[in-house]
């Protein structure tokens, strides 16, 4: 196991027991069986480690959700989306609980920018779902519906994470599909409009150079494999396009499930609009 991955896994074990604030770098290094120097070769600080954990879970979830949306039929799309989102909350429940309780101490510029980026990505995924399911019929209300769906996810995830009562995720997803369809059909007075969304969003697209930086960082963490070779070919194509559409799709499929490549795969899908 790579040292960086070891630190993240062992730190998460301590965070789940003690919380972020109560866990020191010294405790993390002792739990990992490494020196402080080895820790600081991987992370500049404990806050950077926390942000890396946030990155790790969020990028995997977003890329998996995005892939599911692009490969699911309309008949079950909304149900599968809700199910996948709530399963991801359950899967990372330890980290999510700590994060929701203690996130205030990390509210620096990097944290805010990351959260804004994830929120924007999730909104784009939900917009894709809404456009596919309801089309032009709800042009005036679709941005309001996106915020309603995000509200459902936020509100019901609290029950999922903090209630002692058992939660039937299938029933919850079915219930939210019904609510969403009712809102889509009968809402006539939207509050969130396209203009409000455009005014409140930060106008920044991920540049080719930024994606290249992410690719190079991830390739350093990977052992020689078909995924690393595929990523290398995608990097070359990004620098100087030479591959046809089918080959690019195949290479993206090669890397999609690799733990170091999920986020890269998602970014490249967005960049090339595949």
C-alpha positions as CSV (number, residue, x, y, z in Angstrom):
1,X,0.0,0.0,0.0
2,X,1.3,3.5,-0.9
3,X,2.3,5.5,2.1
4,X,-0.1,8.3,1.3
5,X,-3.0,5.9,1.1
6,X,-1.9,4.3,4.4
7,X,-1.9,7.6,6.2
8,X,-5.3,8.5,4.8
9,X,-6.8,5.1,5.9
10,X,-5.2,5.1,9.4
11,X,-6.1,8.8,10.0
12,X,-9.7,8.1,9.1
13,X,-9.8,5.4,11.7
14,X,-8.7,7.9,14.4
15,X,-10.9,10.7,13.1
16,X,-13.9,8.3,13.4
17,X,-13.1,7.7,17.1
18,X,-11.8,11.1,18.2
19,X,-12.9,13.7,15.6
20,X,-10.7,16.0,13.5
21,X,-9.7,18.5,16.2
22,X,-8.8,16.0,18.9
23,X,-6.6,13.9,16.6
24,X,-3.0,15.1,16.3
25,X,-0.4,14.5,13.6
26,X,1.7,12.7,16.3
27,X,-1.2,10.3,17.0
28,X,-1.7,9.7,13.2
29,X,2.0,8.9,12.7
30,X,2.1,6.5,15.7
31,X,-1.1,4.8,14.4
32,X,0.6,4.4,11.0
33,X,4.0,3.3,12.4
34,X,5.8,6.1,10.5
35,X,7.8,9.2,11.4
36,X,6.5,12.8,11.4
37,X,8.9,13.4,8.6
38,X,7.2,10.7,6.5
39,X,3.9,12.3,7.2
40,X,5.0,15.7,6.0
41,X,6.4,14.3,2.8
42,X,2.9,13.3,1.9
43,X,0.9,16.2,3.5
44,X,1.9,19.7,4.5
45,X,-0.6,19.7,7.4
46,X,-3.5,17.9,9.0
47,X,-5.9,20.3,7.3
48,X,-4.4,19.3,3.9
49,X,-4.9,15.6,4.9
50,X,-8.6,16.3,5.7
51,X,-9.0,18.1,2.3
52,X,-7.4,15.2,0.6
53,X,-9.9,12.8,2.2
54,X,-12.7,15.0,1.1
55,X,-11.3,15.0,-2.4
56,X,-10.9,11.2,-2.4
57,X,-14.4,10.4,-1.4
58,X,-16.1,13.2,-3.4
59,X,-14.3,12.6,-6.6
60,X,-15.0,8.9,-6.5
61,X,-18.7,9.4,-5.8
62,X,-19.1,12.1,-8.4
63,X,-17.4,10.1,-11.1
64,X,-19.5,6.9,-10.2
65,X,-22.7,8.9,-10.2
66,X,-21.9,10.6,-13.5
67,X,-21.1,7.2,-15.1
68,X,-24.3,5.7,-13.8
69,X,-26.4,8.6,-15.1
70,X,-24.9,8.3,-18.6
71,X,-25.5,4.6,-18.7
72,X,-29.0,4.2,-17.2
73,X,-32.3,4.2,-19.1
74,X,-34.8,7.1,-18.4
75,X,-37.4,4.8,-16.9
76,X,-35.2,4.1,-13.8
77,X,-32.8,7.0,-13.9
78,X,-34.2,9.2,-11.1
79,X,-34.7,6.2,-8.8
80,X,-31.1,4.9,-9.5
81,X,-29.7,8.4,-8.9
82,X,-31.3,8.7,-5.4
83,X,-30.3,5.2,-4.5
84,X,-26.7,5.8,-5.6
85,X,-26.5,9.1,-3.7
86,X,-27.8,7.6,-0.4
87,X,-25.7,4.5,-0.7
88,X,-22.6,6.8,-1.1
89,X,-23.7,8.6,2.1
90,X,-23.9,5.2,3.9
91,X,-20.6,4.0,2.4
92,X,-18.7,6.9,3.8
93,X,-20.9,7.5,6.8
94,X,-18.0,7.7,9.3
95,X,-16.2,10.5,7.4
96,X,-19.4,12.3,6.5
97,X,-20.6,12.4,10.1
98,X,-17.3,13.8,11.3
99,X,-17.1,16.2,8.4
100,X,-20.7,17.6,9.0
101,X,-20.0,18.1,12.7
102,X,-16.5,19.6,12.4
103,X,-16.2,21.2,9.0
104,X,-16.2,24.8,10.4
105,X,-12.5,24.7,11.3
106,X,-11.5,24.1,7.7
107,X,-13.4,26.9,6.1
108,X,-10.4,28.4,4.3
109,X,-10.3,29.4,0.7
110,X,-9.2,26.0,-0.6
111,X,-12.0,24.3,1.3
112,X,-14.6,26.8,-0.1
113,X,-13.3,26.4,-3.6
114,X,-13.4,22.6,-3.4
115,X,-16.9,22.5,-2.0
116,X,-18.1,25.0,-4.7
117,X,-16.5,22.8,-7.4
118,X,-18.3,19.6,-6.1
119,X,-21.6,21.4,-5.8
120,X,-21.3,22.7,-9.4
121,X,-20.5,19.2,-10.6
122,X,-23.4,17.7,-8.8
123,X,-25.7,20.4,-10.1
124,X,-24.5,19.6,-13.7
125,X,-25.3,15.9,-13.1
126,X,-28.8,16.7,-11.8
127,X,-29.4,19.1,-14.7
128,X,-28.6,16.3,-17.1
129,X,-31.2,14.1,-15.4
130,X,-33.8,16.8,-15.4
131,X,-33.3,17.6,-19.1
132,X,-33.5,14.0,-20.0
133,X,-36.6,13.2,-18.0
134,X,-38.7,16.4,-18.4
135,X,-37.3,18.2,-21.5
136,X,-38.6,21.5,-22.6
137,X,-41.8,21.2,-20.6
138,X,-40.2,22.6,-17.5
139,X,-37.8,25.1,-18.9
140,X,-39.1,27.8,-16.6
141,X,-38.9,25.7,-13.4
142,X,-36.0,23.3,-14.0
143,X,-33.4,25.2,-12.0
144,X,-35.8,25.4,-9.1
145,X,-36.3,21.6,-9.4
146,X,-32.5,21.1,-9.2
147,X,-32.4,22.9,-5.9
148,X,-35.3,20.9,-4.6
149,X,-33.6,17.7,-5.5
150,X,-30.4,18.9,-3.7
151,X,-32.6,19.8,-0.7
152,X,-34.1,16.3,-0.6
153,X,-30.6,14.8,-0.6
154,X,-29.4,17.1,2.2
155,X,-32.4,16.7,4.4
156,X,-32.9,13.0,4.1
157,X,-29.2,12.2,4.4
158,X,-29.4,13.7,7.9
159,X,-31.9,10.9,8.8
160,X,-29.8,8.3,7.1
161,X,-26.6,9.4,9.0
162,X,-27.8,10.4,12.4
163,X,-31.1,8.6,13.1
164,X,-31.0,5.3,15.0
165,X,-34.0,4.1,13.2
166,X,-33.4,1.7,10.2
167,X,-33.8,3.4,6.8
168,X,-35.2,1.6,3.8
169,X,-33.2,3.3,1.0
170,X,-35.3,1.7,-1.7
171,X,-38.5,3.0,-0.2
172,X,-36.9,6.4,0.4
173,X,-35.7,6.6,-3.2
174,X,-39.2,5.6,-4.5
175,X,-40.8,8.3,-2.3
176,X,-38.4,11.0,-3.6
177,X,-39.0,10.0,-7.2
178,X,-42.7,10.5,-6.6
179,X,-42.1,13.9,-4.9
180,X,-39.8,15.0,-7.7
181,X,-42.2,14.0,-10.4
182,X,-45.0,16.0,-8.7
183,X,-42.9,19.1,-8.4
184,X,-41.8,18.8,-12.0
185,X,-45.4,18.5,-13.2
186,X,-47.2,21.0,-11.0
187,X,-44.7,23.8,-10.0
188,X,-45.6,27.0,-11.7
189,X,-43.9,29.7,-9.6
190,X,-40.1,29.1,-9.7
191,X,-37.8,31.1,-7.4
192,X,-34.5,29.9,-8.8
193,X,-34.1,30.9,-12.4
194,X,-31.4,30.5,-15.0
195,X,-30.4,34.1,-14.5
196,X,-29.9,33.6,-10.7
197,X,-27.8,30.5,-11.3
198,X,-25.6,32.3,-13.8
199,X,-25.2,35.3,-11.5
200,X,-24.3,33.2,-8.5
201,X,-21.9,30.8,-10.3
202,X,-18.2,31.3,-10.7
203,X,-17.3,31.5,-14.3
204,X,-14.4,29.1,-14.4
205,X,-13.8,26.1,-16.6
206,X,-11.2,23.5,-15.8
207,X,-8.3,24.2,-18.2
208,X,-6.3,21.7,-20.1
209,X,-3.3,22.6,-18.1
210,X,-5.1,21.9,-14.8
211,X,-6.3,18.5,-16.0
212,X,-2.7,17.7,-17.1
213,X,-1.5,18.5,-13.6
214,X,-4.0,16.2,-12.1
215,X,-3.0,13.4,-14.6
216,X,0.7,13.8,-13.9
217,X,0.1,13.7,-10.1
218,X,-2.0,10.5,-10.4
219,X,0.4,8.8,-12.7
220,X,3.1,9.2,-10.0
221,X,1.0,7.3,-7.6
222,X,0.3,4.4,-10.0
223,X,2.2,1.2,-10.6
224,X,2.8,0.1,-14.2
225,X,-0.5,-1.3,-15.5
226,X,-3.0,-1.1,-18.4
227,X,-4.7,1.8,-16.6
228,X,-1.5,3.8,-16.3
229,X,-0.7,3.1,-20.0
230,X,-4.2,4.2,-20.9
231,X,-3.9,7.4,-18.9
232,X,-0.6,8.1,-20.6
233,X,-2.2,7.8,-24.0
234,X,-5.1,10.1,-22.9
235,X,-2.5,12.6,-21.7
236,X,-0.8,12.5,-25.1
237,X,-4.2,13.0,-26.8
238,X,-5.0,15.9,-24.5
239,X,-1.7,17.5,-25.5
240,X,-2.0,16.7,-29.2
241,X,-5.3,15.2,-30.4
242,X,-4.6,12.1,-32.6
243,X,-7.1,9.4,-31.5
244,X,-10.6,8.8,-32.8
245,X,-13.7,9.1,-30.6
246,X,-14.1,5.3,-30.1
247,X,-10.5,4.8,-28.9
248,X,-10.8,7.7,-26.5
249,X,-14.0,6.2,-25.1
250,X,-12.3,2.8,-24.7
251,X,-9.3,4.4,-22.9
252,X,-11.6,6.2,-20.5
253,X,-13.4,3.0,-19.8
254,X,-10.1,1.3,-19.0
255,X,-9.3,3.9,-16.3
256,X,-12.8,4.5,-14.9
257,X,-12.7,2.0,-12.0
258,X,-9.1,2.5,-11.0
259,X,-9.0,4.3,-7.6
260,X,-6.5,6.9,-8.8
261,X,-8.3,7.6,-12.0
262,X,-12.0,8.1,-11.2
263,X,-11.7,11.8,-10.9
264,X,-9.4,12.1,-14.0
265,X,-11.9,10.1,-16.0
266,X,-14.7,12.3,-14.9
267,X,-12.8,15.5,-15.8
268,X,-11.8,14.2,-19.2
269,X,-15.5,13.2,-19.9
270,X,-16.5,16.8,-19.1
271,X,-13.6,18.4,-21.0
272,X,-14.3,16.4,-24.2
273,X,-18.0,16.3,-23.6
274,X,-18.2,12.6,-24.1
